[in-house]
Amino acid sequence: MDEQDQQLYERAVQISKRAYAPYSSFLVGAVLRARDGKLFEGVNVENAAYPLGVCAEKSAYVAAVTAGYRPGDFDLLAITASQRGGCRRWHVEFGVDRVVYASNEGALVEATPAELLPDTFVL
């Protein structure tokens, strides 16, 4: 993990302050970097009907797709929390090279999607 990765993580921390989490108070921010250097930000957005909420990494991927980016266009996602299984599947789907996140103990961790979700299926 290099200094730029850590800076993107710090940016995700700042972005997390914009999250909408009135039920859990668990604010999450994410920064997705495309191979051309373009950055896409995302935050979690909760809803009283819990399944309707949106995770920070998903909102970053959606912003990138809306801007015309596609799977394979991304080299790094920095996020302020460990991800759930469904969100890890998004990393696989969009072919991001690496994910930098805060472990449950608060340490910065770097992993590939394959490390986060081993032996995943491919369609």
DRENZA-653841 format. One record per residue (C-alpha): x, y, z negated; residue number from 1; chain. Coordinates in Angstrom, 2 decimals, m for minus. Example, Ala and Ser with C-alpha at 12.3 -4.5 7.8 and 13.67 -1.06 7.14 Angstrom:
! DRENZA-653841
((12.30; m4.50; m7.80); 1; "A"),
((13.67; m1.06; m7.14); 2; "A"),
! end
This chain:
! DRENZA-653841
((0.00; 0.00; 0.00); 1; "A"),
((1.52; 3.31; 1.02); 2; "A"),
((1.02; 6.88; m0.15); 3; "A"),
((m1.55; 7.61; 2.58); 4; "A"),
((m3.65; 4.63; 1.40); 5; "A"),
((m3.57; 6.02; m2.13); 6; "A"),
((m4.57; 9.47; m0.86); 7; "A"),
((m7.56; 7.98; 0.97); 8; "A"),
((m8.53; 6.18; m2.22); 9; "A"),
((m8.34; 9.49; m4.12); 10; "A"),
((m10.54; 11.04; m1.44); 11; "A"),
((m13.05; 8.22; m2.01); 12; "A"),
((m13.01; 9.07; m5.72); 13; "A"),
((m13.87; 12.69; m4.91); 14; "A"),
((m16.59; 11.62; m2.46); 15; "A"),
((m18.14; 9.33; m5.09); 16; "A"),
((m19.28; 12.42; m6.98); 17; "A"),
((m21.82; 12.96; m4.18); 18; "A"),
((m23.43; 9.53; m4.63); 19; "A"),
((m27.10; 9.27; m5.59); 20; "A"),
((m27.30; 6.77; m8.43); 21; "A"),
((m29.99; 7.92; m10.89); 22; "A"),
((m30.76; 4.36; m12.06); 23; "A"),
((m27.34; 2.81; m12.59); 24; "A"),
((m25.18; 5.95; m12.87); 25; "A"),
((m22.58; 3.88; m10.95); 26; "A"),
((m21.13; 6.31; m8.41); 27; "A"),
((m19.23; 4.76; m5.50); 28; "A"),
((m17.40; 6.50; m2.67); 29; "A"),
((m15.76; 5.09; 0.45); 30; "A"),
((m13.55; 6.37; 3.25); 31; "A"),
((m13.27; 4.39; 6.47); 32; "A"),
((m10.34; 5.18; 8.76); 33; "A"),
((m10.53; 4.47; 12.48); 34; "A"),
((m7.39; 3.52; 14.38); 35; "A"),
((m7.41; 6.97; 16.02); 36; "A"),
((m7.23; 8.60; 12.57); 37; "A"),
((m10.86; 9.74; 12.36); 38; "A"),
((m12.31; 9.40; 8.86); 39; "A"),
((m15.86; 8.45; 7.91); 40; "A"),
((m17.19; 8.98; 4.39); 41; "A"),
((m19.88; 7.06; 2.58); 42; "A"),
((m21.54; 6.96; m0.84); 43; "A"),
((m24.01; 4.65; m2.49); 44; "A"),
((m27.62; 5.82; m2.42); 45; "A"),
((m30.01; 4.12; m4.82); 46; "A"),
((m33.76; 3.75; m4.55); 47; "A"),
((m36.34; 2.86; m7.20); 48; "A"),
((m37.05; m0.23; m5.08); 49; "A"),
((m33.55; m1.64; m5.67); 50; "A"),
((m33.19; m3.69; m2.46); 51; "A"),
((m33.64; m0.48; m0.46); 52; "A"),
((m30.45; 1.10; m1.79); 53; "A"),
((m27.39; 1.54; 0.41); 54; "A"),
((m23.80; 0.73; m0.54); 55; "A"),
((m20.97; 3.24; 0.00); 56; "A"),
((m19.05; 1.09; 2.47); 57; "A"),
((m22.19; 0.42; 4.49); 58; "A"),
((m22.95; 4.12; 4.77); 59; "A"),
((m19.36; 4.75; 5.99); 60; "A"),
((m19.66; 2.01; 8.62); 61; "A"),
((m23.06; 3.37; 9.72); 62; "A"),
((m21.60; 6.87; 10.11); 63; "A"),
((m18.81; 5.43; 12.28); 64; "A"),
((m21.21; 3.45; 14.46); 65; "A"),
((m23.40; 6.54; 14.85); 66; "A"),
((m20.30; 8.37; 16.13); 67; "A"),
((m19.71; 5.64; 18.74); 68; "A"),
((m17.17; 3.40; 17.02); 69; "A"),
((m17.40; m0.39; 17.19); 70; "A"),
((m15.97; m3.49; 15.51); 71; "A"),
((m12.19; m3.60; 15.75); 72; "A"),
((m11.82; 0.19; 15.70); 73; "A"),
((m10.88; 0.40; 11.99); 74; "A"),
((m7.68; m0.14; 10.08); 75; "A"),
((m8.55; 0.79; 6.49); 76; "A"),
((m11.46; 1.16; 4.12); 77; "A"),
((m10.76; 2.77; 0.73); 78; "A"),
((m13.51; 2.32; m1.85); 79; "A"),
((m13.81; 3.08; m5.55); 80; "A"),
((m15.17; m0.32; m6.63); 81; "A"),
((m14.92; m4.00; m5.85); 82; "A"),
((m17.51; m5.07; m3.28); 83; "A"),
((m20.33; m7.58; m3.37); 84; "A"),
((m20.43; m10.53; m0.97); 85; "A"),
((m22.81; m8.89; 1.49); 86; "A"),
((m20.62; m5.81; 1.74); 87; "A"),
((m17.54; m7.99; 2.20); 88; "A"),
((m19.32; m9.51; 5.18); 89; "A"),
((m19.50; m6.00; 6.70); 90; "A"),
((m15.69; m5.80; 6.52); 91; "A"),
((m15.47; m9.05; 8.47); 92; "A"),
((m18.14; m7.95; 10.96); 93; "A"),
((m16.39; m4.65; 11.72); 94; "A"),
((m12.90; m6.10; 11.77); 95; "A"),
((m11.26; m3.62; 9.41); 96; "A"),
((m7.64; m4.61; 8.81); 97; "A"),
((m7.39; m3.82; 5.10); 98; "A"),
((m9.50; m2.78; 2.13); 99; "A"),
((m8.10; m0.77; m0.77); 100; "A"),
((m10.27; m0.73; m3.88); 101; "A"),
((m10.26; m0.42; m7.64); 102; "A"),
((m10.34; m3.78; m9.38); 103; "A"),
((m12.57; m4.33; m12.40); 104; "A"),
((m9.51; m3.49; m14.52); 105; "A"),
((m9.03; m0.19; m12.65); 106; "A"),
((m5.88; m1.15; m10.73); 107; "A"),
((m5.65; m0.39; m7.01); 108; "A"),
((m5.78; m3.58; m4.97); 109; "A"),
((m5.20; m4.15; m1.26); 110; "A"),
((m6.77; m7.12; 0.52); 111; "A"),
((m7.79; m8.26; 3.98); 112; "A"),
((m11.40; m9.15; 4.73); 113; "A"),
((m10.33; m12.81; 4.99); 114; "A"),
((m8.90; m12.64; 1.47); 115; "A"),
((m12.10; m11.04; 0.17); 116; "A"),
((m14.38; m13.47; 1.98); 117; "A"),
((m12.46; m16.64; 2.90); 118; "A"),
((m13.69; m19.15; 5.47); 119; "A"),
((m16.42; m16.86; 6.78); 120; "A"),
((m18.55; m17.81; 9.76); 121; "A"),
((m18.11; m16.26; 13.18); 122; "A"),
((m20.90; m16.04; 15.77); 123; "A"),
! end
